[in-house]
Amino acid sequence: MERKEVISSSIKSVGYDPEAQVLEVEFRPKGRLYQYSNVPAKEYEALLKAESKGRYFNRYLKDFYPTKRLDK
């Protein structure tokens, strides 16, 4: 999945597959990569538009969708 770099102190890049409704998030500083399932497109769009992407992620995404770590 192609990811876009974002301006954030905690998130390095994000990617989204609208057909599968899968969100990928790469975190700073260690580059840990996680995949979140069943994420609606509106949540991805809201994350990209959020003034604080880390705060939005923690408040609306982190504990609400099935998660899988990819970088192990």
N, C-alpha and C positions, 0 to 999 in steps of 0.2 A: 504494500500500500504506500502510495506517495504521501509524504507528510509536508506540511508547511511550517517553516520556522515562525515563531511568534515572539512578541516582545513581552517577556515575563521573567521574573526572578526565579520562579520554580518550575516552569514548563518550557522546554526547549522547542518542541514541535508537536503538531497535531495532524492527524489524517482521519479521513472518514470515507467509508464505503456505504453509499446510500441504499444500495440493493440489499446488502446484508445487515444494515443498521449497526455497523461496527465502528467504534471510535478507537483510534490508537493515540496514546499520549506518551511522549518521551520527556522524562523529567531531568532537571538539572540537579546537582552538578554531575552526577555519576552516570547519566544516560540510561537510567532504568526505563524499560519500555513495557507498557501495559496495554491490554486490549479490553475494551468494554463492549458488551453485547447488548442488543435490543435498545440502542440509543436512537431516539427519533432525530431526524434531520434538524428540527427546530432547536434542539439542545446544542448540536454542533454549531449551528449558525449563531446562537446566543453566546456560546463560548468564544467564538472568533470576535464578536462585537463587544464583549465585556471589557470594561476599563481595566479590571484586575482579573486576568484569566485564572490565576491560582485561587483567588477567593471564589470565583464562580464555580470552578471545578470542585473545590472542597465543599461548597454549600449545596450544589445541585446535582453533582455527578458521582463523586467518589464512592459513597456508600449505597448508591441507589441502583446500580447495574452490575450484572455478573462480570467478574474481572478475572483476567488471566495474565500472568507475567510472561513476557516473551523473551527476555534477554538472558535467561538463566543458562 
